Amino acid sequence: MKYTHRLAVRFADTDANGHVFFANYLTYFDQALIHYLKEIGYGFQRFTEQGLTFYYVEALTRFKAGAGFDQLLDISAAISRFGRTSFTAEFEIHEAAGNSFINSGHIVSVIVDQTTGNPVPIPEDFKTAVRAYDGS
């Protein structure tokens, strides 16, 4: 994956076991995806300017190893699949210092019309931006 977003684990992200609470990995995925979109020149605002938004309709996280408070994590992101109205973003999380594999997963998003909430085809210029960035 070409794009990587770095973040530090907040104390509030951890659970009673002292490691990142599993649901917070989805928040990390969301943050990486939003920054990925900016990186490819197709930030979330560009969707809203077209009267579009997207809904997360499926999310999966796979725990591999724990991460703790103040640990630096690298979240890699890439869009791996386009459907007619949906796209899938894949993620991998590694410890920044030692590159230990922490987590992986994906989010499936559906593009919708802001007014009706109905699914609409993915904008071609979005697909072009993804492919140009990833070289595919």
C-alpha positions in Angstrom: 0.0 0.0 0.0 1.4 3.3 -1.1 -0.3 5.6 1.5 0.5 5.5 5.3 -0.9 7.7 8.0 0.9 7.8 11.4 -0.8 8.4 14.7 0.0 8.0 18.4 -2.4 5.8 20.5 -4.2 8.0 23.0 -4.8 6.9 26.6 -8.5 7.1 25.9 -8.1 4.5 23.1 -7.0 1.8 25.5 -9.1 -0.7 27.5 -8.7 -2.3 30.9 -6.1 -4.7 29.4 -3.9 -1.7 28.5 -4.1 -2.1 24.8 -6.2 -0.5 22.1 -9.9 -1.4 22.4 -10.8 -3.3 19.3 -13.4 -0.9 18.0 -10.9 1.9 18.0 -9.1 0.3 15.1 -12.1 1.1 13.0 -11.7 4.8 14.0 -8.0 4.5 12.9 -9.2 3.1 9.6 -11.6 6.0 9.1 -8.9 8.5 9.9 -6.5 6.9 7.5 -9.1 6.8 4.7 -10.0 10.5 5.1 -6.3 11.4 4.9 -5.8 9.0 1.9 -8.6 10.8 0.1 -6.9 14.2 0.7 -3.6 12.7 -0.5 -5.0 11.6 -3.8 -6.6 15.0 -4.3 -10.2 13.9 -3.8 -11.0 14.9 -0.2 -14.3 14.4 1.4 -15.3 18.0 0.6 -15.1 17.1 -3.1 -17.8 14.6 -2.7 -20.0 17.1 -0.8 -19.5 19.7 -3.5 -21.0 17.2 -5.9 -24.0 16.7 -3.7 -22.7 13.3 -2.6 -21.5 11.6 0.5 -20.7 8.0 1.4 -21.9 5.6 4.1 -19.8 2.9 5.7 -21.9 -0.2 5.2 -19.4 -2.9 6.3 -16.4 -2.8 8.5 -14.0 -5.5 9.6 -11.0 -5.5 11.9 -8.5 -8.4 12.4 -6.5 -8.3 15.6 -2.9 -9.6 15.3 -1.1 -8.0 18.2 -1.8 -5.4 20.9 -0.9 -1.7 20.7 -0.6 0.5 23.8 -0.8 4.1 25.0 1.5 6.5 23.2 2.7 3.9 20.7 3.2 5.2 17.2 1.3 3.3 14.6 1.5 3.4 10.8 -1.9 2.8 9.1 -1.6 1.9 5.5 -4.6 2.4 3.3 -5.6 1.7 -0.3 -8.8 1.3 -2.3 -8.8 -2.3 -3.5 -12.2 -2.6 -5.3 -14.8 -0.6 -7.0 -18.4 -1.7 -7.5 -21.1 0.2 -9.3 -22.0 2.3 -6.2 -19.5 1.1 -3.6 -15.8 0.9 -3.0 -13.7 -1.1 -0.6 -10.7 0.3 1.3 -8.1 -2.1 2.8 -6.0 -1.2 5.8 -2.9 -2.6 7.6 -1.6 -1.3 10.9 2.1 -1.7 11.9 4.0 -0.5 14.9 6.1 2.5 13.5 9.2 1.7 15.5 9.5 -2.0 15.1 7.1 -2.6 12.2 5.3 -5.3 14.1 2.0 -6.2 12.4 -0.8 -5.0 14.7 -4.1 -5.2 12.7 -5.7 -5.3 9.3 -9.2 -4.9 7.9 -11.5 -3.1 5.5 -14.3 -0.7 5.1 -16.9 -0.9 2.4 -18.5 2.5 1.5 -21.5 3.3 -0.7 -21.7 6.6 -2.5 -25.1 8.2 -2.0 -26.9 11.3 -3.0 -26.9 13.8 -0.1 -30.5 14.8 -0.6 -32.2 11.4 -1.2 -29.8 9.1 0.6 -30.0 6.8 -2.4 -27.0 5.0 -3.8 -25.5 6.5 -7.0 -22.7 5.4 -9.3 -19.2 6.2 -8.2 -17.9 9.3 -9.9 -15.5 8.5 -12.7 -13.0 11.2 -11.7 -12.8 9.6 -8.2 -11.8 6.3 -9.8 -9.3 8.1 -12.0 -7.8 9.8 -9.0 -7.4 6.5 -7.1 -5.9 4.7 -10.1 -3.5 7.6 -10.8 -2.3 7.7 -7.2 -1.9 3.9 -6.9 -0.5 3.4 -10.4 -3.1 0.9 -11.3 
